[in-house]
Amino acid sequence: MSDDQVAPETKGVAAEVLATVDLGPEIEGMEQRQLRMRMFTFEPGAVFGPIHDHKGRPGTVYILQGTITDHRNGVATDYGPGVGWPEDRNTTHWLENRGTIPAVEISVDIVGQE
């Protein structure tokens, strides 16, 4: 069984919305959608799960501090400060902080307005 199939539930993760932009008035066809920027803090041992996808919710992630392990297709990849990854319609994953210090990322995505 791959590590993708045994992803635990979310624990030790805090999220803060930093900014949003209503895309409806900005781009034709984007009614009820918004551009959202959030900061996530992963305490040591934190998990962002379970497995989730990004269909209809594309985004990008940038790591500010620590190391976040991204689990996709049975492969665990570590990302440290100054790097990140795209999250598109083909992304199915879960995340964790295996390190000893908090990990901080900035996530920007397009979502339906709540």
N, CA, C and O atoms as a DFTB+ gen file, in Angstrom:
456 C
 N C O
     1  1       0.858      -1.183       0.000
     2  2       0.000       0.000       0.000
     3  2       0.897       1.236       0.000
     4  3       1.846       1.298       0.782
     5  1       0.623       2.214      -0.850
     6  2       1.452       3.412      -0.910
     7  2       1.107       4.344       0.244
     8  3       0.050       4.222       0.862
     9  1       2.027       5.289       0.527
    10  2       1.768       6.228       1.606
    11  2       0.594       7.147       1.260
    12  3      -0.011       7.717       2.169
    13  1       0.249       7.312      -0.032
    14  2      -0.913       8.108      -0.418
    15  2      -2.197       7.480       0.106
    16  3      -3.153       8.191       0.414
    17  1      -2.227       6.156       0.210
    18  2      -3.446       5.462       0.593
    19  2      -3.654       5.421       2.098
    20  3      -4.735       5.048       2.554
    21  1      -2.655       5.790       2.875
    22  2      -2.790       5.758       4.320
    23  2      -2.613       7.144       4.936
    24  3      -2.198       7.257       6.089
    25  1      -2.921       8.186       4.188
    26  2      -2.759       9.554       4.678
    27  2      -3.652       9.790       5.885
    28  3      -4.860       9.564       5.817
    29  1      -3.070      10.243       6.989
    30  2      -3.872      10.527       8.176
    31  2      -4.678      11.819       8.024
    32  3      -4.499      12.574       7.069
    33  1      -5.561      12.049       8.980
    34  2      -6.363      13.269       9.000
    35  2      -5.493      14.472       9.370
    36  3      -4.400      14.321       9.915
    37  1      -6.001      15.667       9.062
    38  2      -5.284      16.904       9.356
    39  2      -5.108      17.086      10.863
    40  3      -6.031      16.884      11.652
    41  1      -3.878      17.478      11.234
    42  2      -3.580      17.832      12.623
    43  2      -2.376      18.755      12.632
    44  3      -1.467      18.598      11.816
    45  1      -2.358      19.721      13.549
    46  2      -1.204      20.591      13.735
    47  2      -0.977      21.610      12.644
    48  3       0.139      22.105      12.484
    49  1      -2.030      21.940      11.875
    50  2      -1.905      22.910      10.788
    51  2      -2.814      24.101      11.073
    52  3      -3.994      23.931      11.379
    53  1      -2.261      25.305      10.971
    54  2      -3.045      26.530      11.122
    55  2      -3.040      27.270       9.790
    56  3      -2.008      27.363       9.124
    57  1      -4.201      27.795       9.407
    58  2      -4.323      28.539       8.144
    59  2      -4.824      29.944       8.424
    60  3      -5.714      30.151       9.248
    61  1      -4.237      30.903       7.724
    62  2      -4.661      32.299       7.830
    63  2      -4.875      32.857       6.434
    64  3      -3.973      32.802       5.599
    65  1      -6.077      33.401       6.170
    66  2      -6.340      34.050       4.881
    67  2      -5.662      35.410       4.905
    68  3      -5.933      36.234       5.779
    69  1      -4.774      35.643       3.934
    70  2      -4.042      36.906       3.851
    71  2      -4.715      37.906       2.921
    72  3      -4.679      39.111       3.170
    73  1      -5.332      37.409       1.846
    74  2      -5.974      38.309       0.882
    75  2      -6.879      37.509      -0.048
    76  3      -6.653      36.324      -0.294
    77  1      -7.905      38.178      -0.558
    78  2      -8.764      37.592      -1.584
    79  2      -9.115      38.669      -2.606
    80  3      -9.143      39.860      -2.293
    81  1      -9.380      38.226      -3.830
    82  2      -9.840      39.126      -4.894
    83  2     -11.027      38.455      -5.560
    84  3     -10.924      37.312      -6.006
    85  1     -12.157      39.155      -5.633
    86  2     -13.334      38.675      -6.350
    87  2     -13.012      38.739      -7.840
    88  3     -12.808      39.825      -8.383
    89  1     -12.965      37.578      -8.506
    90  2     -12.553      37.538      -9.910
    91  2     -13.681      37.869     -10.887
    92  3     -13.410      38.186     -12.045
    93  1     -14.943      37.803     -10.446
    94  2     -16.074      38.085     -11.332
    95  2     -15.966      39.430     -12.035
    96  3     -16.075      39.482     -13.260
    97  1     -15.753      40.523     -11.302
    98  2     -15.626      41.831     -11.945
    99  2     -14.323      42.015     -12.734
   100  3     -14.208      42.919     -13.562
   101  1     -13.353      41.149     -12.462
   102  2     -12.040      41.285     -13.086
   103  2     -11.913      40.552     -14.412
   104  3     -11.302      41.061     -15.352
   105  1     -12.500      39.338     -14.491
   106  2     -12.320      38.483     -15.666
   107  2     -13.661      37.881     -16.047
   108  3     -14.305      37.218     -15.235
   109  1     -14.078      38.113     -17.277
   110  2     -15.336      37.557     -17.765
   111  2     -15.311      36.028     -17.641
   112  3     -14.315      35.385     -17.974
   113  1     -16.407      35.465     -17.162
   114  2     -16.510      34.026     -16.999
   115  2     -16.031      33.524     -15.643
   116  3     -16.096      32.324     -15.375
   117  1     -15.555      34.411     -14.791
   118  2     -15.037      33.993     -13.482
   119  2     -15.987      34.386     -12.335
   120  3     -15.563      34.519     -11.187
   121  1     -17.265      34.568     -12.661
   122  2     -18.234      34.903     -11.634
   123  2     -18.230      33.817     -10.547
   124  3     -18.047      32.635     -10.838
   125  1     -18.431      34.230      -9.319
   126  2     -18.461      33.330      -8.158
   127  2     -17.123      32.628      -7.892
   128  3     -17.084      31.593      -7.227
   129  1     -16.035      33.190      -8.411
   130  2     -14.699      32.635      -8.149
   131  2     -13.850      33.730      -7.515
   132  3     -14.065      34.917      -7.763
   133  1     -12.898      33.327      -6.708
   134  2     -11.992      34.292      -6.107
   135  2     -10.566      33.769      -6.114
   136  3     -10.319      32.564      -6.067
   137  1      -9.641      34.712      -6.174
   138  2      -8.225      34.433      -6.010
   139  2      -7.951      34.574      -4.513
   140  3      -8.286      35.592      -3.907
   141  1      -7.340      33.546      -3.922
   142  2      -7.156      33.533      -2.469
   143  2      -5.694      33.253      -2.140
   144  3      -5.070      32.369      -2.727
   145  1      -5.160      34.022      -1.190
   146  2      -3.805      33.793      -0.697
   147  2      -3.895      33.471       0.796
   148  3      -4.491      34.213       1.577
   149  1      -3.281      32.333       1.171
   150  2      -3.291      31.919       2.575
   151  2      -1.879      31.573       3.034
   152  3      -1.015      31.213       2.235
   153  1      -1.669      31.693       4.349
   154  2      -0.427      31.244       4.955
   155  2      -0.775      30.060       5.853
   156  3      -1.671      30.140       6.693
   157  1      -0.042      28.951       5.655
   158  2      -0.220      27.753       6.466
   159  2       1.017      27.561       7.327
   160  3       2.144      27.695       6.849
   161  1       0.803      27.248       8.597
   162  2       1.892      26.894       9.497
   163  2       1.693      25.448       9.912
   164  3       0.653      25.088      10.464
   165  1       2.689      24.626       9.646
   166  2       2.695      23.200       9.986
   167  2       3.618      23.012      11.188
   168  3       4.831      23.181      11.061
   169  1       3.081      22.673      12.322
   170  2       3.917      22.373      13.483
   171  2       4.679      21.072      13.208
   172  3       4.258      20.294      12.352
   173  1       5.786      20.817      13.909
   174  2       6.478      19.532      13.729
   175  2       5.497      18.374      13.941
   176  3       4.761      18.347      14.928
   177  1       5.495      17.423      13.010
   178  2       4.576      16.291      13.074
   179  2       3.208      16.567      12.479
   180  3       2.349      15.686      12.474
   181  1       2.990      17.777      11.976
   182  2       1.686      18.147      11.408
   183  2       1.414      17.398      10.112
   184  3       2.328      16.993       9.394
   185  1       0.122      17.229       9.839
   186  2      -0.348      16.579       8.617
   187  2      -1.478      17.408       8.037
   188  3      -2.359      17.863       8.767
   189  1      -1.454      17.609       6.710
   190  2      -2.582      18.209       5.997
   191  2      -3.145      17.111       5.107
   192  3      -2.640      16.850       4.015
   193  1      -4.186      16.483       5.592
   194  2      -4.807      15.371       4.887
   195  2      -6.298      15.436       5.087
   196  3      -6.782      16.449       5.591
   197  1      -7.028      14.467       4.743
   198  2      -6.535      13.276       4.066
   199  2      -6.152      13.614       2.624
   200  3      -6.002      14.784       2.270
   201  1      -6.001      12.607       1.822
   202  2      -5.696      12.810       0.415
   203  2      -6.758      13.724      -0.186
   204  3      -7.954      13.520       0.019
   205  1      -6.309      14.734      -0.928
   206  2      -7.248      15.664      -1.564
   207  2      -6.741      16.022      -2.955
   208  3      -5.565      15.851      -3.273
   209  1      -7.666      16.526      -3.777
   210  2      -7.276      16.915      -5.135
   211  2      -7.496      18.413      -5.327
   212  3      -7.956      19.112      -4.424
   213  1      -7.159      18.881      -6.510
   214  2      -7.270      20.301      -6.829
   215  2      -8.104      20.531      -8.083
   216  3      -7.933      21.540      -8.768
   217  1      -9.002      19.603      -8.384
   218  2      -9.914      19.775      -9.523
   219  2     -10.786      20.996      -9.263
   220  3     -11.476      21.062      -8.246
   221  1     -10.760      21.956     -10.173
   222  2     -11.538      23.177     -10.011
   223  2     -10.954      24.147      -9.005
   224  3     -11.586      25.153      -8.684
   225  1      -9.762      23.870      -8.501
   226  2      -9.118      24.713      -7.492
   227  2      -7.610      24.743      -7.725
   228  3      -6.843      24.299      -6.870
   229  1      -7.172      25.269      -8.888
   230  2      -5.740      25.308      -9.176
   231  2      -5.024      26.305      -8.277
   232  3      -5.597      27.302      -7.837
   233  1      -3.757      26.009      -8.018
   234  2      -2.997      26.920      -7.175
   235  2      -1.506      26.680      -7.264
   236  3      -1.025      25.845      -8.030
   237  1      -0.790      27.446      -6.450
   238  2       0.652      27.303      -6.316
   239  2       1.008      27.440      -4.837
   240  3       0.284      28.068      -4.064
   241  1       2.127      26.847      -4.464
   242  2       2.605      26.879      -3.084
   243  2       4.057      27.331      -3.093
   244  3       4.821      26.984      -3.994
   245  1       4.433      28.114      -2.074
   246  2       5.817      28.568      -1.913
   247  2       6.198      28.386      -0.446
   248  3       5.469      28.835       0.439
   249  1       7.321      27.739      -0.178
   250  2       7.757      27.460       1.181
   251  2       8.620      28.616       1.704
   252  3       9.598      29.012       1.069
   253  1       8.242      29.146       2.868
   254  2       8.991      30.225       3.506
   255  2       9.986      29.713       4.542
   256  3      11.075      30.268       4.691
   257  1       9.607      28.649       5.260
   258  2      10.419      28.162       6.385
   259  2      10.186      26.677       6.578
   260  3       9.090      26.175       6.330
   261  1      11.209      25.982       7.016
   262  2      11.073      24.563       7.310
   263  2      11.000      23.721       6.051
   264  3      11.349      24.170       4.960
   265  1      10.536      22.484       6.226
   266  2      10.418      21.549       5.116
   267  2       9.044      20.897       5.149
   268  3       8.595      20.423       6.193
   269  1       8.389      20.877       4.014
   270  2       7.099      20.213       3.873
   271  2       7.282      19.037       2.918
   272  3       7.872      19.171       1.846
   273  1       6.767      17.892       3.329
   274  2       6.820      16.690       2.494
   275  2       5.484      16.550       1.780
   276  3       4.430      16.487       2.412
   277  1       5.546      16.501       0.450
   278  2       4.371      16.366      -0.420
   279  2       4.303      14.911      -0.880
   280  3       5.240      14.403      -1.496
   281  1       3.192      14.246      -0.579
   282  2       3.001      12.842      -0.943
   283  2       2.074      12.752      -2.148
   284  3       0.893      13.087      -2.054
   285  1       2.615      12.292      -3.298
   286  2       1.842      12.127      -4.535
   287  2       2.225      10.814      -5.193
   288  3       3.406      10.486      -5.302
   289  1       1.226      10.065      -5.629
   290  2       1.472       8.843      -6.395
   291  2       2.471       7.917      -5.720
   292  3       3.295       7.299      -6.393
   293  1       2.406       7.814      -4.404
   294  2       3.304       6.930      -3.681
   295  2       4.713       7.451      -3.516
   296  3       5.581       6.722      -3.036
   297  1       4.971       8.711      -3.907
   298  2       6.302       9.306      -3.806
   299  2       6.252      10.473      -2.829
   300  3       5.377      11.332      -2.937
   301  1       7.174      10.513      -1.884
   302  2       7.291      11.608      -0.925
   303  2       8.423      12.522      -1.377
   304  3       9.557      12.076      -1.557
   305  1       8.107      13.818      -1.562
   306  2       9.102      14.792      -1.994
   307  2       9.183      15.909      -0.967
   308  3       8.162      16.486      -0.592
   309  1      10.397      16.217      -0.508
   310  2      10.610      17.287       0.461
   311  2      10.861      18.606      -0.252
   312  3      11.614      18.675      -1.223
   313  1      10.205      19.663       0.258
   314  2      10.393      21.011      -0.270
   315  2      10.780      21.922       0.881
   316  3      10.099      21.968       1.905
   317  1      11.887      22.654       0.704
   318  2      12.361      23.583       1.723
   319  2      12.160      25.014       1.292
   320  3      11.545      25.273       0.258
   321  1      12.673      25.949       2.075
   322  2      12.483      27.373       1.792
   323  2      12.968      27.766       0.408
   324  3      14.013      27.313      -0.061
   325  1      12.187      28.616      -0.229
   326  2      12.562      29.151      -1.530
   327  2      12.092      28.330      -2.714
   328  3      12.348      28.702      -3.859
   329  1      11.412      27.227      -2.466
   330  2      10.870      26.424      -3.562
   331  2       9.393      26.137      -3.287
   332  3       8.881      26.415      -2.203
   333  1       8.739      25.588      -4.269
   334  2       7.335      25.255      -4.127
   335  2       6.902      24.363      -5.261
   336  3       7.727      23.744      -5.934
   337  1       5.594      24.299      -5.469
   338  2       5.046      23.416      -6.490
   339  2       3.703      23.937      -6.984
   340  3       3.026      24.686      -6.280
   341  1       3.314      23.536      -8.210
   342  2       1.976      23.852      -8.708
   343  2       0.983      22.793      -8.225
   344  3       1.359      21.653      -7.954
   345  1      -0.277      23.181      -8.122
   346  2      -1.360      22.258      -7.789
   347  2      -2.434      22.433      -8.862
   348  3      -3.198      23.397      -8.832
   349  1      -2.486      21.493      -9.809
   350  2      -3.428      21.596     -10.918
   351  2      -4.468      20.488     -10.838
   352  3      -4.524      19.758      -9.848
   353  1      -5.292      20.358     -11.871
   354  2      -6.388      19.378     -11.870
   355  2      -5.899      17.934     -11.753
   356  3      -6.685      17.042     -11.436
   357  1      -4.618      17.697     -12.005
   358  2      -4.062      16.349     -11.905
   359  2      -3.415      16.068     -10.546
   360  3      -2.911      14.969     -10.313
   361  1      -3.429      17.055      -9.654
   362  2      -2.793      16.909      -8.349
   363  2      -3.724      16.195      -7.371
   364  3      -4.847      16.640      -7.132
   365  1      -3.252      15.094      -6.813
   366  2      -3.908      14.396      -5.708
   367  2      -2.801      14.090      -4.714
   368  3      -1.847      13.381      -5.035
   369  1      -2.931      14.632      -3.496
   370  2      -1.815      14.527      -2.555
   371  2      -2.241      14.758      -1.117
   372  3      -3.404      15.045      -0.830
   373  1      -1.272      14.627      -0.219
   374  2      -1.381      15.063       1.164
   375  2      -0.020      15.557       1.593
   376  3       0.981      15.237       0.952
   377  1       0.042      16.338       2.676
   378  2       1.275      17.007       3.090
   379  2       1.582      16.721       4.553
   380  3       0.687      16.411       5.339
   381  1       2.868      16.831       4.909
   382  2       3.238      16.717       6.321
   383  2       4.537      17.456       6.593
   384  3       5.304      17.758       5.678
   385  1       4.768      17.742       7.871
   386  2       6.034      18.305       8.332
   387  2       6.726      17.241       9.163
   388  3       6.326      16.971      10.296
   389  1       7.759      16.640       8.604
   390  2       8.545      15.615       9.301
   391  2       9.683      16.230      10.106
   392  3      10.402      15.522      10.811
   393  1       9.848      17.545      10.002
   394  2      10.976      18.226      10.640
   395  2      10.762      18.535      12.106
   396  3       9.767      18.135      12.710
   397  1      11.732      19.265      12.670
   398  2      11.715      19.609      14.097
   399  2      11.357      21.067      14.350
   400  3      11.256      21.489      15.501
   401  1      11.162      21.852      13.265
   402  2      10.739      23.250      13.410
   403  2       9.452      23.443      12.612
   404  3       9.167      22.672      11.695
   405  1       8.669      24.477      12.960
   406  2       7.467      24.744      12.167
   407  2       7.832      25.021      10.711
   408  3       8.855      25.641      10.421
   409  1       6.989      24.556       9.812
   410  2       7.132      24.841       8.380
   411  2       6.034      25.815       7.997
   412  3       4.893      25.683       8.442
   413  1       6.379      26.790       7.173
   414  2       5.422      27.828       6.774
   415  2       5.396      27.900       5.256
   416  3       6.441      27.960       4.609
   417  1       4.190      27.894       4.693
   418  2       4.019      28.030       3.248
   419  2       2.997      29.097       2.942
   420  3       2.118      29.395       3.750
   421  1       3.130      29.671       1.749
   422  2       2.125      30.566       1.188
   423  2       1.447      29.795       0.062
   424  3       2.109      29.250      -0.821
   425  1       0.137      29.759       0.104
   426  2      -0.665      29.047      -0.907
   427  2      -1.577      30.051      -1.594
   428  3      -2.294      30.803      -0.934
   429  1      -1.549      30.060      -2.916
   430  2      -2.429      30.931      -3.707
   431  2      -3.246      30.035      -4.615
   432  3      -2.696      29.218      -5.354
   433  1      -4.584      30.193      -4.557
   434  2      -5.434      29.361      -5.406
   435  2      -6.668      30.113      -5.853
   436  3      -6.971      31.199      -5.358
   437  1      -7.380      29.512      -6.804
   438  2      -8.649      30.042      -7.290
   439  2      -9.731      29.106      -6.783
   440  3      -9.684      27.900      -7.026
   441  1     -10.712      29.669      -6.073
   442  2     -11.766      28.873      -5.445
   443  2     -13.129      29.492      -5.700
   444  3     -13.236      30.665      -6.057
   445  1     -14.179      28.682      -5.510
   446  2     -15.527      29.214      -5.520
   447  2     -15.723      30.081      -4.288
   448  3     -15.214      29.771      -3.211
   449  1     -16.467      31.174      -4.453
   450  2     -16.692      32.058      -3.301
   451  2     -17.604      31.399      -2.293
   452  3     -18.583      30.744      -2.650
   453  1     -17.273      31.579      -1.043
   454  2     -18.065      30.987       0.039
   455  2     -19.152      31.939       0.468
   456  3     -19.929      31.623       1.370
